[in-house]
């Protein structure tokens, strides 16, 4: 009988019933009814059904092992694509001039947190490095520093001292990113408080870690509502956008919360240039004010406190930055004072943050008060882990709407305007005690939290119309 090859039968003939022709002549395999195979079947590369007997199955799996291993490696590599990378952050703020002491402390704060939270200590597994660029407190110098940082390959920038510098950097970063797709830069403002940064001038590449002026004034006026001894307030602020907006939003808030309170005086001082505050203190005394509201910071607040000490003026004072370098020492020289801070942080944290503050003081003999640097590193590392990348475009997208565990509970980067939503604290100047043991600037005094306001209490709406890439 001639060999009956596969071609001898129609396409409907079951191939498995016949032996393959290995030679020119062969004997056909007897026909038998089809049986359900007891061994496993699978589909081959082209979708055909193939049968794997036990010994064949082992051979098939062995052949697949290299491909399975490669796939697993690919998934693992993708999941930790950013692990081990170094993320460099350019810190652009005054490192010389009237506010050099403040800038130096804040640069050390960013560097210390970056060091403490690098590698396995953050979910992305990246290493953070922070380098300082001196902007001398000038918007124009800020642009020069930004250009230098970008030329050196920095893709992340942080700045906080001065809203003029903040606005200059925001606009420059926006233009750079528009002209250089694929080489985007992200800007984190850690202390600039001008509301316009997250309102009419909001930009996709900017994220604010601090509470803006509207939030702070909402918080302080809500607190003053329950302080009946406040009757007459004197406003003294720096003559730039933040100081001007402090006056505006405080007046709006106090009119709602305490319409009986009188504003008995206002002063807008030139920023960073006044050396003698005694004339201003004389005006405050003459006004009959029982309370001062001031958004001054740095030497402009320290010198005001010294002038009040010299004049023996002991009245209540509400500030944003009385815990900033130099001012606590001036306050302690005057003894007990009724001074308050409105801020998203305080000095008497416990746990991990308390240990971090203690470590900072041991290393630098200085106070760690710029807690927004902690939130900044946490936010970046969480976003890099989520996006599996250190590329600014991917990280920025991941930061939108992200919630993190901050030093004050949960904080959320609001997607609509990139303004961090977080709790606010009212803290009062007092001597250290068992509950509040942190000695600010080694004075024996501290700022003890007396009121916590949840994010929804002081949160304010935004007019931002965010324009996103693409």
C-alpha positions as CSV (number, residue, x, y, z in Angstrom):
1,X,0.0,0.0,0.0
2,X,1.3,3.4,-0.9
3,X,2.1,5.9,1.8
4,X,-1.0,8.0,2.5
5,X,0.5,11.4,3.3
6,X,-1.3,14.3,4.8
7,X,-2.1,15.6,1.4
8,X,-3.9,12.4,0.5
9,X,-6.8,13.3,2.7
10,X,-9.2,16.1,2.7
11,X,-8.8,19.0,5.2
12,X,-11.5,17.5,7.3
13,X,-9.6,14.3,8.0
14,X,-8.3,14.3,11.6
15,X,-4.5,14.4,11.3
16,X,-3.9,12.7,14.6
17,X,-5.2,9.4,13.3
18,X,-2.3,8.9,10.9
19,X,1.4,8.4,11.3
20,X,3.7,10.8,9.6
21,X,5.5,9.5,6.6
22,X,9.2,9.2,7.5
23,X,10.1,7.2,4.5
24,X,8.9,6.8,1.0
25,X,6.9,3.8,2.0
26,X,5.0,3.2,5.2
27,X,2.0,1.5,6.7
28,X,-1.0,3.5,7.7
29,X,-1.9,3.6,11.4
30,X,-5.2,1.9,12.0
31,X,-8.2,4.1,12.5
32,X,-9.7,4.3,15.9
33,X,-12.4,6.4,17.5
34,X,-11.2,9.8,18.8
35,X,-10.5,9.9,22.5
36,X,-10.5,12.8,24.9
37,X,-6.8,13.2,25.8
38,X,-5.9,12.9,29.4
39,X,-3.0,15.2,29.0
40,X,-2.9,19.0,28.8
41,X,-3.6,20.9,25.6
42,X,-2.5,24.5,24.9
43,X,-2.3,26.9,22.0
44,X,0.9,27.3,20.0
45,X,2.4,30.5,18.7
46,X,0.0,30.7,15.8
47,X,-3.1,29.8,17.7
48,X,-3.1,26.1,16.7
49,X,-4.1,23.6,19.3
50,X,-1.1,21.5,20.5
51,X,-1.0,18.6,22.8
52,X,1.6,18.3,25.5
53,X,2.2,14.9,27.0
54,X,3.8,14.9,30.5
55,X,7.4,14.5,29.1
56,X,6.7,17.1,26.4
57,X,5.3,19.5,28.9
58,X,8.4,19.6,30.9
59,X,10.5,20.3,27.8
60,X,8.0,23.0,26.7
61,X,8.2,24.8,30.1
62,X,12.0,24.6,30.1
63,X,12.1,26.4,26.7
64,X,9.8,29.1,28.1
65,X,11.7,29.7,31.3
66,X,14.2,32.2,29.8
67,X,11.3,34.2,28.4
68,X,9.3,34.1,31.7
69,X,12.3,35.3,33.6
70,X,12.9,38.1,31.1
71,X,9.3,39.2,31.5
72,X,9.5,39.2,35.3
73,X,12.7,41.2,35.1
74,X,11.0,43.7,32.8
75,X,8.1,44.1,35.2
76,X,10.4,44.6,38.2
77,X,12.6,47.0,36.3
78,X,9.5,49.0,35.3
79,X,8.2,49.1,38.8
80,X,11.4,50.5,40.2
81,X,12.6,52.4,37.1
82,X,13.6,55.4,39.3
83,X,15.3,53.5,42.1
84,X,18.8,54.5,42.8
85,X,18.6,57.7,40.7
86,X,19.8,61.0,42.1
87,X,17.3,63.9,42.1
88,X,18.9,67.3,42.3
89,X,17.0,70.3,43.7
90,X,18.1,73.9,43.2
91,X,17.4,76.1,46.3
92,X,17.1,79.7,45.1
93,X,16.9,82.2,48.0
94,X,18.9,84.9,49.8
95,X,22.3,83.6,51.1
96,X,23.7,87.1,51.5
97,X,22.3,90.4,52.5
98,X,19.7,91.3,55.1
99,X,17.9,87.9,55.0
100,X,21.0,85.7,54.7
101,X,20.5,84.1,58.2
102,X,17.0,83.0,57.2
103,X,18.1,81.6,53.8
104,X,21.0,79.8,55.3
105,X,18.7,78.0,57.9
106,X,16.2,77.1,55.2
107,X,18.9,75.7,52.8
108,X,20.2,73.5,55.7
109,X,16.7,72.4,56.3
110,X,16.2,71.2,52.8
111,X,19.6,69.6,52.7
112,X,19.1,67.9,56.1
113,X,15.7,66.4,55.1
114,X,17.0,65.3,51.7
115,X,19.8,63.5,53.5
116,X,17.5,61.9,56.1
117,X,15.0,60.7,53.5
118,X,17.2,59.5,50.7
119,X,17.5,55.9,49.3
120,X,15.6,53.2,51.2
121,X,14.0,55.9,53.4
122,X,11.6,57.0,50.7
123,X,9.2,55.0,48.7
124,X,10.8,55.8,45.3
125,X,14.2,54.7,46.5
126,X,15.9,57.8,45.0
127,X,18.7,60.0,46.4
128,X,17.9,63.7,46.9
129,X,20.6,66.4,46.7
130,X,20.0,70.1,47.3
131,X,22.3,72.9,46.3
132,X,22.0,76.6,47.1
133,X,21.9,79.4,44.6
134,X,22.0,82.9,46.1
135,X,19.4,85.3,44.6
136,X,20.3,88.1,47.0
137,X,16.5,88.6,47.6
138,X,16.1,90.1,44.1
139,X,13.7,88.9,41.4
140,X,16.3,89.7,38.7
141,X,19.0,87.8,40.6
142,X,16.5,84.9,40.9
143,X,16.2,84.7,37.2
144,X,20.0,84.6,36.8
145,X,20.2,81.8,39.5
146,X,17.4,79.9,37.7
147,X,19.2,80.0,34.4
148,X,22.4,78.8,36.1
149,X,20.6,76.0,37.7
150,X,18.9,74.9,34.5
151,X,22.2,75.1,32.6
152,X,23.7,72.8,35.2
153,X,20.9,70.2,34.6
154,X,18.6,70.9,37.6
155,X,15.0,69.9,36.8
156,X,13.5,70.7,40.3
157,X,13.6,74.2,41.8
158,X,12.5,75.4,45.3
159,X,12.2,79.0,46.6
160,X,10.3,80.7,49.4
161,X,11.6,84.1,50.6
162,X,9.9,86.9,48.7
163,X,6.8,86.8,46.5
164,X,8.5,89.0,43.9
165,X,11.2,86.4,43.4
166,X,8.5,83.7,43.4
167,X,6.5,85.3,40.6
168,X,9.6,85.9,38.5
169,X,10.6,82.2,38.8
170,X,7.1,81.0,38.1
171,X,6.9,82.9,34.9
172,X,10.4,82.0,33.8
173,X,9.8,78.3,34.5
174,X,6.5,78.4,32.5
175,X,8.3,80.0,29.5
176,X,11.2,77.5,29.7
177,X,8.9,74.5,29.7
178,X,6.8,75.8,26.8
179,X,9.9,76.3,24.7
180,X,11.7,73.1,25.8
181,X,9.3,70.1,25.7
182,X,11.0,67.1,27.2
183,X,13.2,69.2,29.4
184,X,10.6,70.6,31.8
185,X,11.4,72.0,35.2
186,X,9.1,71.8,38.3
187,X,8.9,74.7,40.8
188,X,8.1,74.1,44.5
189,X,7.4,77.2,46.5
190,X,7.9,76.4,50.2
191,X,7.2,79.8,51.8
192,X,6.1,82.4,49.2
193,X,2.6,83.4,50.3
194,X,1.3,85.7,47.5
195,X,-2.3,84.4,46.7
196,X,-1.9,85.2,43.0
197,X,0.6,82.3,42.7
198,X,-2.3,79.9,43.0
199,X,-5.0,82.1,41.6
200,X,-4.9,84.4,38.6
201,X,-1.2,83.6,37.9
202,X,-1.4,79.9,38.6
203,X,0.7,77.6,36.5
204,X,0.8,73.8,36.0
205,X,4.5,73.6,36.8
206,X,4.2,75.4,40.2
207,X,3.2,73.7,43.4
208,X,2.8,75.6,46.7
209,X,3.7,73.8,49.9
210,X,3.0,76.6,52.4
211,X,-0.3,78.2,53.3
212,X,-0.9,81.5,51.4
213,X,-1.9,84.8,52.9
214,X,-5.7,84.3,52.5
215,X,-5.5,81.0,54.4
216,X,-3.4,82.5,57.2
217,X,-5.7,85.5,57.6
218,X,-8.8,83.3,57.6
219,X,-7.1,81.3,60.4
220,X,-6.1,84.2,62.5
221,X,-9.4,86.1,62.3
222,X,-11.3,82.8,63.1
223,X,-9.1,82.6,66.2
224,X,-9.6,86.3,67.1
225,X,-13.3,85.8,67.1
226,X,-12.9,84.0,70.5
227,X,-10.5,86.6,71.9
228,X,-12.8,89.3,73.4
229,X,-9.9,91.3,74.9
230,X,-8.8,92.3,71.4
231,X,-10.3,95.7,70.7
232,X,-7.8,97.8,68.8
233,X,-5.3,96.6,66.2
234,X,-2.3,98.2,64.6
235,X,-1.1,96.8,61.2
236,X,2.6,96.9,60.4
237,X,3.7,95.0,57.3
238,X,6.4,95.0,54.6
239,X,5.6,97.1,51.5
240,X,5.4,94.4,48.9
241,X,2.7,92.1,47.6
242,X,2.6,89.8,50.7
243,X,2.4,92.7,53.1
244,X,-0.2,94.5,51.1
245,X,-2.3,91.4,50.8
246,X,-2.0,90.7,54.5
247,X,-3.7,94.1,55.1
248,X,-6.4,93.5,52.6
249,X,-7.4,90.0,53.6
250,X,-7.1,90.7,57.3
251,X,-9.5,93.6,57.1
252,X,-12.0,91.4,55.1
253,X,-11.7,88.6,57.6
254,X,-11.9,90.7,60.8
255,X,-14.9,92.6,59.5
256,X,-16.8,89.2,59.2
257,X,-15.5,87.7,62.4
258,X,-15.2,90.7,64.7
259,X,-16.9,93.8,63.3
260,X,-16.5,95.5,66.7
261,X,-12.7,95.6,66.4
262,X,-11.0,98.9,65.3
263,X,-8.0,99.2,63.0
264,X,-6.2,102.1,64.7
265,X,-3.2,102.4,62.5
266,X,-1.4,101.0,59.4
267,X,2.2,101.1,58.2
268,X,3.8,99.6,55.2
269,X,7.6,99.6,55.6
270,X,10.3,99.3,52.9
271,X,11.4,95.6,53.0
272,X,14.8,94.8,54.4
273,X,16.1,98.4,54.7
274,X,14.7,99.8,58.0
275,X,17.4,99.8,60.8
276,X,15.6,101.7,63.4
277,X,12.0,100.8,64.2
278,X,11.6,103.2,67.2
279,X,9.5,105.7,65.2
280,X,7.1,103.0,64.2
281,X,6.8,101.7,67.8
282,X,6.1,105.3,69.0
283,X,3.2,105.4,66.5
284,X,1.9,102.1,67.8
285,X,2.0,103.3,71.4
286,X,0.3,106.6,70.5
287,X,-2.5,104.8,68.7
288,X,-3.7,103.0,71.8
289,X,-3.6,99.6,70.1
290,X,-3.8,96.5,72.3
291,X,-2.7,94.2,69.5
292,X,-0.3,94.2,66.6
293,X,-0.7,92.2,63.4
294,X,2.5,91.9,61.3
295,X,3.5,89.7,58.4
296,X,7.1,91.0,58.7
297,X,9.8,88.3,58.6
298,X,13.6,88.1,59.1
299,X,15.3,91.3,60.3
300,X,12.2,93.4,59.7
301,X,10.5,91.4,62.5
302,X,13.5,91.0,64.8
303,X,14.3,94.7,64.8
304,X,10.6,95.6,65.4
305,X,10.7,93.3,68.5
306,X,13.9,94.9,69.8
307,X,12.4,98.3,69.4
308,X,9.3,97.2,71.4
309,X,11.6,95.9,74.1
310,X,13.5,99.1,74.3
311,X,10.2,101.1,74.5
312,X,8.7,98.8,77.1
313,X,5.7,98.1,74.8
314,X,4.0,94.9,76.0
315,X,0.9,94.2,73.9
316,X,-0.4,91.2,72.0
317,X,1.3,90.4,68.6
318,X,0.2,88.1,65.8
319,X,2.8,87.1,63.3
320,X,3.6,84.5,60.6
321,X,7.3,84.1,61.4
322,X,8.2,84.9,65.0
323,X,10.0,81.6,65.1
324,X,12.3,82.4,62.3
325,X,16.1,82.9,62.8
326,X,16.9,85.7,65.2
327,X,13.4,86.7,66.3
328,X,13.0,84.2,69.2
329,X,16.3,85.5,70.8
330,X,14.9,89.1,70.6
331,X,11.6,88.0,72.1
332,X,13.4,86.2,75.0
333,X,15.3,89.4,75.8
334,X,12.0,91.0,76.6
335,X,10.8,88.2,78.8
336,X,7.2,87.0,78.8
337,X,5.2,88.3,75.9
338,X,1.8,87.6,74.3
339,X,3.1,86.7,70.8
340,X,1.4,84.3,68.5
341,X,2.3,82.5,65.2
342,X,-0.2,81.5,62.5
343,X,1.4,78.7,60.6
344,X,0.9,75.1,59.2
345,X,3.5,73.9,61.8
346,X,4.8,74.3,65.3
347,X,8.0,73.6,67.3
348,X,6.8,70.8,69.6
349,X,6.3,67.8,67.3
350,X,6.9,64.3,68.7
351,X,7.7,61.0,67.0
352,X,9.7,61.0,63.7
353,X,9.4,64.8,63.3
354,X,10.5,65.5,66.8
355,X,13.5,63.2,66.3
356,X,14.3,65.1,63.1
357,X,14.1,68.4,64.8
358,X,16.4,67.2,67.6
359,X,18.8,65.8,65.0
360,X,18.9,69.1,63.1
361,X,19.6,71.0,66.3
362,X,22.4,68.6,67.3
363,X,24.0,68.9,63.9
364,X,23.7,72.7,63.4
365,X,22.8,74.2,66.8
366,X,19.9,75.8,65.0
367,X,16.1,75.3,64.9
368,X,14.4,73.3,62.2
369,X,11.3,75.4,61.6
370,X,10.8,75.2,57.8
371,X,8.7,72.0,57.9
372,X,7.4,72.6,54.4
373,X,10.8,71.2,53.3
374,X,9.7,67.9,54.8
375,X,6.4,68.0,52.9
376,X,8.3,68.8,49.7
377,X,10.6,65.8,49.9
378,X,7.7,63.5,50.9
379,X,5.5,64.8,48.0
380,X,8.3,64.4,45.5
381,X,9.2,60.9,46.6
382,X,5.6,59.7,46.7
383,X,5.0,61.1,43.2
384,X,8.1,59.5,41.8
385,X,7.1,56.2,43.3
386,X,3.6,56.5,41.8
387,X,4.9,57.6,38.4
388,X,7.9,55.2,38.4
389,X,9.9,58.1,37.1
390,X,12.0,61.1,38.1
391,X,11.0,63.0,34.9
392,X,9.3,66.3,35.9
393,X,6.4,65.9,33.4
394,X,5.4,62.5,34.9
395,X,6.1,63.6,38.5
396,X,4.0,66.8,38.1
397,X,1.1,64.8,36.9
398,X,1.4,62.4,39.8
399,X,1.5,65.3,42.4
400,X,-1.8,66.7,41.3
401,X,-4.4,65.8,43.9
402,X,-2.0,63.6,45.8
403,X,-2.4,63.2,49.6
404,X,0.6,62.7,51.8
405,X,1.2,62.0,55.5
406,X,2.6,65.3,56.6
407,X,3.9,66.5,60.0
408,X,0.4,67.7,60.8
409,X,-1.7,64.8,59.5
410,X,-3.0,64.4,56.0
411,X,-2.2,67.1,53.5
412,X,-3.5,67.2,49.9
413,X,-2.0,69.0,46.9
414,X,-5.3,70.5,45.5
415,X,-5.5,69.7,41.8
416,X,-7.4,72.8,40.8
417,X,-4.6,75.3,41.7
418,X,-1.7,73.3,43.2
419,X,-2.2,74.8,46.7
420,X,-1.4,72.4,49.6
421,X,-4.5,71.9,51.8
422,X,-3.3,71.3,55.4
423,X,-4.1,72.0,59.0
424,X,-3.1,75.3,60.6
425,X,-1.9,76.0,64.1
426,X,-2.0,79.0,66.4
427,X,1.0,78.8,68.7
428,X,1.8,81.0,71.7
429,X,5.1,82.2,73.1
430,X,5.7,80.7,76.5
431,X,8.3,79.1,78.7
432,X,9.1,75.4,78.0
433,X,7.2,72.8,80.1
434,X,6.7,69.1,80.1
435,X,4.1,69.2,77.3
436,X,6.1,71.7,75.2
437,X,9.8,71.0,75.9
438,X,11.5,72.4,72.7
439,X,13.6,75.4,73.6
440,X,13.6,77.8,70.6
441,X,17.1,79.2,69.9
442,X,18.1,77.8,73.3
443,X,16.1,80.6,75.0
444,X,14.1,78.5,77.5
445,X,11.0,79.6,75.6
446,X,9.0,77.9,73.0
447,X,5.9,78.3,70.7
448,X,3.3,76.0,72.1
449,X,0.3,75.1,69.9
450,X,-2.9,76.4,71.5
451,X,-5.3,75.9,68.6
452,X,-5.4,73.5,65.6
453,X,-7.6,74.4,62.7
454,X,-8.5,71.5,60.3
455,X,-7.8,72.1,56.6
456,X,-11.5,72.8,55.7
457,X,-11.7,75.6,58.4
458,X,-9.1,77.9,56.8
459,X,-9.3,76.7,53.2
460,X,-10.1,79.4,50.7
461,X,-11.5,79.1,47.1
462,X,-9.4,79.6,44.0
463,X,-9.9,81.5,40.8
464,X,-7.2,79.5,39.0
465,X,-8.0,78.3,35.5
466,X,-5.3,75.7,35.1
467,X,-3.8,75.2,31.7
468,X,-2.4,71.7,31.5
469,X,0.1,70.4,28.9
470,X,-1.3,68.8,25.8
